[in-house]
Amino acid sequence: MLSDTEIATLQDRLFQLRCAAEDVVTAAEDGASTDEIRRMAAELASAAHELEQLR
């Protein structure tokens, strides 16, 4: 069971993850280079991986 603080932290990190995903979509729509999209996608994957590690 999660405490109120842990839930708030989880919600914050999920919000950050969603924003990062939206940034990748926006960059792709705006014609960002393949290297830039790749970098942003790697950061997104890393953020998701870190979120999975919450215990």
PDB file of N, CA, C and O in Angstrom:
ATOM      1  N   MET A   1       0.844  -1.169   0.000  1.00  0.00           N
ATOM      2  CA  MET A   1       0.000   0.000   0.000  1.00  0.00           C
ATOM      3  C   MET A   1       0.895   1.240   0.000  1.00  0.00           C
ATOM      4  O   MET A   1       1.912   1.283   0.692  1.00  0.00           O
ATOM      5  N   LEU A   2       0.511   2.228  -0.771  1.00  0.00           N
ATOM      6  CA  LEU A   2       1.300   3.450  -0.897  1.00  0.00           C
ATOM      7  C   LEU A   2       0.766   4.540   0.030  1.00  0.00           C
ATOM      8  O   LEU A   2      -0.440   4.675   0.236  1.00  0.00           O
ATOM      9  N   SER A   3       1.696   5.306   0.579  1.00  0.00           N
ATOM     10  CA  SER A   3       1.301   6.447   1.405  1.00  0.00           C
ATOM     11  C   SER A   3       0.855   7.587   0.496  1.00  0.00           C
ATOM     12  O   SER A   3       1.069   7.539  -0.715  1.00  0.00           O
ATOM     13  N   ASP A   4       0.250   8.589   1.067  1.00  0.00           N
ATOM     14  CA  ASP A   4      -0.174   9.758   0.288  1.00  0.00           C
ATOM     15  C   ASP A   4       1.015  10.426  -0.396  1.00  0.00           C
ATOM     16  O   ASP A   4       0.904  10.886  -1.532  1.00  0.00           O
ATOM     17  N   THR A   5       2.143  10.478   0.292  1.00  0.00           N
ATOM     18  CA  THR A   5       3.349  11.072  -0.278  1.00  0.00           C
ATOM     19  C   THR A   5       3.851  10.252  -1.463  1.00  0.00           C
ATOM     20  O   THR A   5       4.233  10.811  -2.491  1.00  0.00           O
ATOM     21  N   GLU A   6       3.849   8.942  -1.321  1.00  0.00           N
ATOM     22  CA  GLU A   6       4.296   8.066  -2.403  1.00  0.00           C
ATOM     23  C   GLU A   6       3.366   8.174  -3.619  1.00  0.00           C
ATOM     24  O   GLU A   6       3.827   8.165  -4.760  1.00  0.00           O
ATOM     25  N   ILE A   7       2.072   8.274  -3.369  1.00  0.00           N
ATOM     26  CA  ILE A   7       1.112   8.438  -4.466  1.00  0.00           C
ATOM     27  C   ILE A   7       1.357   9.754  -5.184  1.00  0.00           C
ATOM     28  O   ILE A   7       1.338   9.800  -6.414  1.00  0.00           O
ATOM     29  N   ALA A   8       1.584  10.817  -4.437  1.00  0.00           N
ATOM     30  CA  ALA A   8       1.855  12.122  -5.043  1.00  0.00           C
ATOM     31  C   ALA A   8       3.133  12.084  -5.873  1.00  0.00           C
ATOM     32  O   ALA A   8       3.187  12.658  -6.961  1.00  0.00           O
ATOM     33  N   THR A   9       4.151  11.413  -5.368  1.00  0.00           N
ATOM     34  CA  THR A   9       5.408  11.274  -6.105  1.00  0.00           C
ATOM     35  C   THR A   9       5.191  10.490  -7.387  1.00  0.00           C
ATOM     36  O   THR A   9       5.699  10.866  -8.444  1.00  0.00           O
ATOM     37  N   LEU A  10       4.448   9.412  -7.298  1.00  0.00           N
ATOM     38  CA  LEU A  10       4.143   8.598  -8.474  1.00  0.00           C
ATOM     39  C   LEU A  10       3.373   9.412  -9.509  1.00  0.00           C
ATOM     40  O   LEU A  10       3.678   9.348 -10.699  1.00  0.00           O
ATOM     41  N   GLN A  11       2.391  10.166  -9.071  1.00  0.00           N
ATOM     42  CA  GLN A  11       1.616  11.002  -9.986  1.00  0.00           C
ATOM     43  C   GLN A  11       2.507  12.040 -10.667  1.00  0.00           C
ATOM     44  O   GLN A  11       2.367  12.290 -11.864  1.00  0.00           O
ATOM     45  N   ASP A  12       3.413  12.638  -9.916  1.00  0.00           N
ATOM     46  CA  ASP A  12       4.343  13.618 -10.489  1.00  0.00           C
ATOM     47  C   ASP A  12       5.224  12.975 -11.555  1.00  0.00           C
ATOM     48  O   ASP A  12       5.432  13.547 -12.624  1.00  0.00           O
ATOM     49  N   ARG A  13       5.732  11.798 -11.263  1.00  0.00           N
ATOM     50  CA  ARG A  13       6.623  11.120 -12.212  1.00  0.00           C
ATOM     51  C   ARG A  13       5.865  10.649 -13.451  1.00  0.00           C
ATOM     52  O   ARG A  13       6.412  10.668 -14.554  1.00  0.00           O
ATOM     53  N   LEU A  14       4.616  10.227 -13.282  1.00  0.00           N
ATOM     54  CA  LEU A  14       3.800   9.852 -14.437  1.00  0.00           C
ATOM     55  C   LEU A  14       3.505  11.073 -15.308  1.00  0.00           C
ATOM     56  O   LEU A  14       3.497  10.976 -16.535  1.00  0.00           O
ATOM     57  N   PHE A  15       3.265  12.209 -14.677  1.00  0.00           N
ATOM     58  CA  PHE A  15       3.047  13.451 -15.416  1.00  0.00           C
ATOM     59  C   PHE A  15       4.295  13.811 -16.220  1.00  0.00           C
ATOM     60  O   PHE A  15       4.195  14.189 -17.388  1.00  0.00           O
ATOM     61  N   GLN A  16       5.454  13.698 -15.605  1.00  0.00           N
ATOM     62  CA  GLN A  16       6.708  13.979 -16.298  1.00  0.00           C
ATOM     63  C   GLN A  16       6.898  13.029 -17.475  1.00  0.00           C
ATOM     64  O   GLN A  16       7.361  13.441 -18.539  1.00  0.00           O
ATOM     65  N   LEU A  17       6.546  11.770 -17.291  1.00  0.00           N
ATOM     66  CA  LEU A  17       6.666  10.779 -18.357  1.00  0.00           C
ATOM     67  C   LEU A  17       5.744  11.132 -19.525  1.00  0.00           C
ATOM     68  O   LEU A  17       6.152  11.066 -20.685  1.00  0.00           O
ATOM     69  N   ARG A  18       4.502  11.508 -19.215  1.00  0.00           N
ATOM     70  CA  ARG A  18       3.568  11.893 -20.269  1.00  0.00           C
ATOM     71  C   ARG A  18       4.057  13.120 -21.011  1.00  0.00           C
ATOM     72  O   ARG A  18       3.970  13.176 -22.238  1.00  0.00           O
ATOM     73  N   CYS A  19       4.565  14.091 -20.296  1.00  0.00           N
ATOM     74  CA  CYS A  19       5.085  15.302 -20.940  1.00  0.00           C
ATOM     75  C   CYS A  19       6.252  14.966 -21.864  1.00  0.00           C
ATOM     76  O   CYS A  19       6.353  15.510 -22.964  1.00  0.00           O
ATOM     77  N   ALA A  20       7.119  14.084 -21.424  1.00  0.00           N
ATOM     78  CA  ALA A  20       8.254  13.686 -22.260  1.00  0.00           C
ATOM     79  C   ALA A  20       7.766  12.997 -23.529  1.00  0.00           C
ATOM     80  O   ALA A  20       8.304  13.234 -24.611  1.00  0.00           O
ATOM     81  N   ALA A  21       6.749  12.147 -23.403  1.00  0.00           N
ATOM     82  CA  ALA A  21       6.191  11.470 -24.576  1.00  0.00           C
ATOM     83  C   ALA A  21       5.571  12.489 -25.527  1.00  0.00           C
ATOM     84  O   ALA A  21       5.749  12.397 -26.742  1.00  0.00           O
ATOM     85  N   GLU A  22       4.854  13.447 -24.985  1.00  0.00           N
ATOM     86  CA  GLU A  22       4.248  14.489 -25.821  1.00  0.00           C
ATOM     87  C   GLU A  22       5.322  15.324 -26.514  1.00  0.00           C
ATOM     88  O   GLU A  22       5.141  15.749 -27.655  1.00  0.00           O
ATOM     89  N   ASP A  23       6.435  15.557 -25.829  1.00  0.00           N
ATOM     90  CA  ASP A  23       7.536  16.308 -26.439  1.00  0.00           C
ATOM     91  C   ASP A  23       8.106  15.573 -27.648  1.00  0.00           C
ATOM     92  O   ASP A  23       8.459  16.198 -28.648  1.00  0.00           O
ATOM     93  N   VAL A  24       8.197  14.245 -27.555  1.00  0.00           N
ATOM     94  CA  VAL A  24       8.690  13.457 -28.691  1.00  0.00           C
ATOM     95  C   VAL A  24       7.728  13.598 -29.870  1.00  0.00           C
ATOM     96  O   VAL A  24       8.158  13.802 -31.006  1.00  0.00           O
ATOM     97  N   VAL A  25       6.444  13.491 -29.603  1.00  0.00           N
ATOM     98  CA  VAL A  25       5.438  13.631 -30.668  1.00  0.00           C
ATOM     99  C   VAL A  25       5.528  15.011 -31.304  1.00  0.00           C
ATOM    100  O   VAL A  25       5.522  15.130 -32.529  1.00  0.00           O
ATOM    101  N   THR A  26       5.610  16.038 -30.496  1.00  0.00           N
ATOM    102  CA  THR A  26       5.688  17.404 -31.009  1.00  0.00           C
ATOM    103  C   THR A  26       6.947  17.596 -31.846  1.00  0.00           C
ATOM    104  O   THR A  26       6.899  18.194 -32.921  1.00  0.00           O
ATOM    105  N   ALA A  27       8.059  17.094 -31.357  1.00  0.00           N
ATOM    106  CA  ALA A  27       9.313  17.227 -32.098  1.00  0.00           C
ATOM    107  C   ALA A  27       9.207  16.532 -33.457  1.00  0.00           C
ATOM    108  O   ALA A  27       9.664  17.067 -34.467  1.00  0.00           O
ATOM    109  N   ALA A  28       8.609  15.355 -33.480  1.00  0.00           N
ATOM    110  CA  ALA A  28       8.446  14.631 -34.748  1.00  0.00           C
ATOM    111  C   ALA A  28       7.548  15.419 -35.700  1.00  0.00           C
ATOM    112  O   ALA A  28       7.844  15.535 -36.889  1.00  0.00           O
ATOM    113  N   GLU A  29       6.465  15.952 -35.177  1.00  0.00           N
ATOM    114  CA  GLU A  29       5.546  16.735 -36.006  1.00  0.00           C
ATOM    115  C   GLU A  29       6.201  18.006 -36.532  1.00  0.00           C
ATOM    116  O   GLU A  29       5.865  18.478 -37.618  1.00  0.00           O
ATOM    117  N   ASP A  30       7.130  18.556 -35.766  1.00  0.00           N
ATOM    118  CA  ASP A  30       7.815  19.795 -36.151  1.00  0.00           C
ATOM    119  C   ASP A  30       9.033  19.551 -37.031  1.00  0.00           C
ATOM    120  O   ASP A  30       9.738  20.490 -37.399  1.00  0.00           O
ATOM    121  N   GLY A  31       9.279  18.284 -37.368  1.00  0.00           N
ATOM    122  CA  GLY A  31      10.367  17.962 -38.280  1.00  0.00           C
ATOM    123  C   GLY A  31      11.737  17.867 -37.651  1.00  0.00           C
ATOM    124  O   GLY A  31      12.742  18.114 -38.316  1.00  0.00           O
ATOM    125  N   ALA A  32      11.795  17.510 -36.373  1.00  0.00           N
ATOM    126  CA  ALA A  32      13.090  17.354 -35.713  1.00  0.00           C
ATOM    127  C   ALA A  32      13.905  16.273 -36.426  1.00  0.00           C
ATOM    128  O   ALA A  32      13.357  15.374 -37.063  1.00  0.00           O
ATOM    129  N   SER A  33      15.194  16.385 -36.302  1.00  0.00           N
ATOM    130  CA  SER A  33      16.078  15.414 -36.951  1.00  0.00           C
ATOM    131  C   SER A  33      15.936  14.037 -36.309  1.00  0.00           C
ATOM    132  O   SER A  33      15.460  13.901 -35.182  1.00  0.00           O
ATOM    133  N   THR A  34      16.356  13.036 -37.047  1.00  0.00           N
ATOM    134  CA  THR A  34      16.324  11.668 -36.534  1.00  0.00           C
ATOM    135  C   THR A  34      17.157  11.556 -35.264  1.00  0.00           C
ATOM    136  O   THR A  34      16.756  10.879 -34.317  1.00  0.00           O
ATOM    137  N   ASP A  35      18.299  12.205 -35.237  1.00  0.00           N
ATOM    138  CA  ASP A  35      19.155  12.154 -34.042  1.00  0.00           C
ATOM    139  C   ASP A  35      18.460  12.766 -32.831  1.00  0.00           C
ATOM    140  O   ASP A  35      18.558  12.242 -31.721  1.00  0.00           O
ATOM    141  N   GLU A  36      17.754  13.883 -33.048  1.00  0.00           N
ATOM    142  CA  GLU A  36      17.040  14.539 -31.952  1.00  0.00           C
ATOM    143  C   GLU A  36      15.895  13.652 -31.453  1.00  0.00           C
ATOM    144  O   GLU A  36      15.703  13.515 -30.245  1.00  0.00           O
ATOM    145  N   ILE A  37      15.144  13.058 -32.362  1.00  0.00           N
ATOM    146  CA  ILE A  37      14.053  12.156 -31.963  1.00  0.00           C
ATOM    147  C   ILE A  37      14.620  10.954 -31.215  1.00  0.00           C
ATOM    148  O   ILE A  37      14.066  10.529 -30.201  1.00  0.00           O
ATOM    149  N   ARG A  38      15.720  10.412 -31.716  1.00  0.00           N
ATOM    150  CA  ARG A  38      16.356   9.263 -31.065  1.00  0.00           C
ATOM    151  C   ARG A  38      16.797   9.634 -29.648  1.00  0.00           C
ATOM    152  O   ARG A  38      16.589   8.856 -28.718  1.00  0.00           O
ATOM    153  N   ARG A  39      17.394  10.797 -29.474  1.00  0.00           N
ATOM    154  CA  ARG A  39      17.838  11.241 -28.148  1.00  0.00           C
ATOM    155  C   ARG A  39      16.646  11.397 -27.207  1.00  0.00           C
ATOM    156  O   ARG A  39      16.686  10.952 -26.059  1.00  0.00           O
ATOM    157  N   MET A  40      15.595  12.028 -27.703  1.00  0.00           N
ATOM    158  CA  MET A  40      14.410  12.241 -26.873  1.00  0.00           C
ATOM    159  C   MET A  40      13.743  10.914 -26.516  1.00  0.00           C
ATOM    160  O   MET A  40      13.283  10.731 -25.389  1.00  0.00           O
ATOM    161  N   ALA A  41      13.692   9.995 -27.469  1.00  0.00           N
ATOM    162  CA  ALA A  41      13.096   8.683 -27.210  1.00  0.00           C
ATOM    163  C   ALA A  41      13.915   7.912 -26.177  1.00  0.00           C
ATOM    164  O   ALA A  41      13.351   7.218 -25.331  1.00  0.00           O
ATOM    165  N   ALA A  42      15.229   8.030 -26.240  1.00  0.00           N
ATOM    166  CA  ALA A  42      16.089   7.368 -25.259  1.00  0.00           C
ATOM    167  C   ALA A  42      15.847   7.931 -23.861  1.00  0.00           C
ATOM    168  O   ALA A  42      15.818   7.180 -22.886  1.00  0.00           O
ATOM    169  N   GLU A  43      15.675   9.236 -23.759  1.00  0.00           N
ATOM    170  CA  GLU A  43      15.374   9.857 -22.467  1.00  0.00           C
ATOM    171  C   GLU A  43      14.018   9.395 -21.949  1.00  0.00           C
ATOM    172  O   GLU A  43      13.848   9.150 -20.755  1.00  0.00           O
ATOM    173  N   LEU A  44      13.060   9.280 -22.855  1.00  0.00           N
ATOM    174  CA  LEU A  44      11.732   8.808 -22.489  1.00  0.00           C
ATOM    175  C   LEU A  44      11.807   7.370 -21.972  1.00  0.00           C
ATOM    176  O   LEU A  44      11.210   7.048 -20.945  1.00  0.00           O
ATOM    177  N   ALA A  45      12.529   6.516 -22.672  1.00  0.00           N
ATOM    178  CA  ALA A  45      12.689   5.129 -22.249  1.00  0.00           C
ATOM    179  C   ALA A  45      13.383   5.045 -20.890  1.00  0.00           C
ATOM    180  O   ALA A  45      13.014   4.228 -20.047  1.00  0.00           O
ATOM    181  N   SER A  46      14.375   5.884 -20.686  1.00  0.00           N
ATOM    182  CA  SER A  46      15.085   5.903 -19.408  1.00  0.00           C
ATOM    183  C   SER A  46      14.154   6.329 -18.274  1.00  0.00           C
ATOM    184  O   SER A  46      14.177   5.739 -17.194  1.00  0.00           O
ATOM    185  N   ALA A  47      13.342   7.344 -18.517  1.00  0.00           N
ATOM    186  CA  ALA A  47      12.390   7.809 -17.497  1.00  0.00           C
ATOM    187  C   ALA A  47      11.383   6.711 -17.166  1.00  0.00           C
ATOM    188  O   ALA A  47      11.039   6.514 -16.001  1.00  0.00           O
ATOM    189  N   ALA A  48      10.911   6.001 -18.184  1.00  0.00           N
ATOM    190  CA  ALA A  48       9.963   4.905 -17.950  1.00  0.00           C
ATOM    191  C   ALA A  48      10.633   3.789 -17.151  1.00  0.00           C
ATOM    192  O   ALA A  48      10.026   3.212 -16.249  1.00  0.00           O
ATOM    193  N   HIS A  49      11.871   3.493 -17.483  1.00  0.00           N
ATOM    194  CA  HIS A  49      12.607   2.444 -16.763  1.00  0.00           C
ATOM    195  C   HIS A  49      12.766   2.834 -15.288  1.00  0.00           C
ATOM    196  O   HIS A  49      12.558   2.008 -14.400  1.00  0.00           O
ATOM    197  N   GLU A  50      13.130   4.078 -15.034  1.00  0.00           N
ATOM    198  CA  GLU A  50      13.283   4.541 -13.654  1.00  0.00           C
ATOM    199  C   GLU A  50      11.959   4.454 -12.906  1.00  0.00           C
ATOM    200  O   GLU A  50      11.929   4.099 -11.727  1.00  0.00           O
ATOM    201  N   LEU A  51      10.882   4.772 -13.582  1.00  0.00           N
ATOM    202  CA  LEU A  51       9.557   4.706 -12.948  1.00  0.00           C
ATOM    203  C   LEU A  51       9.206   3.265 -12.577  1.00  0.00           C
ATOM    204  O   LEU A  51       8.574   3.022 -11.548  1.00  0.00           O
ATOM    205  N   GLU A  52       9.616   2.313 -13.414  1.00  0.00           N
ATOM    206  CA  GLU A  52       9.374   0.902 -13.114  1.00  0.00           C
ATOM    207  C   GLU A  52      10.081   0.453 -11.844  1.00  0.00           C
ATOM    208  O   GLU A  52       9.646  -0.499 -11.195  1.00  0.00           O
ATOM    209  N   GLN A  53      11.155   1.123 -11.489  1.00  0.00           N
ATOM    210  CA  GLN A  53      11.975   0.703 -10.359  1.00  0.00           C
ATOM    211  C   GLN A  53      11.395   1.141  -9.013  1.00  0.00           C
ATOM    212  O   GLN A  53      11.923   0.763  -7.967  1.00  0.00           O
ATOM    213  N   LEU A  54      10.330   1.922  -9.025  1.00  0.00           N
ATOM    214  CA  LEU A  54       9.728   2.356  -7.753  1.00  0.00           C
ATOM    215  C   LEU A  54       9.243   1.152  -6.978  1.00  0.00           C
ATOM    216  O   LEU A  54       8.611   0.253  -7.531  1.00  0.00           O
ATOM    217  N   ARG A  55       9.532   1.144  -5.744  1.00  0.00           N
ATOM    218  CA  ARG A  55       9.105   0.036  -4.866  1.00  0.00           C
ATOM    219  C   ARG A  55       8.562   0.611  -3.591  1.00  0.00           C
ATOM    220  O   ARG A  55       8.144  -0.135  -2.706  1.00  0.00           O
TER     221      ARG A  55
END
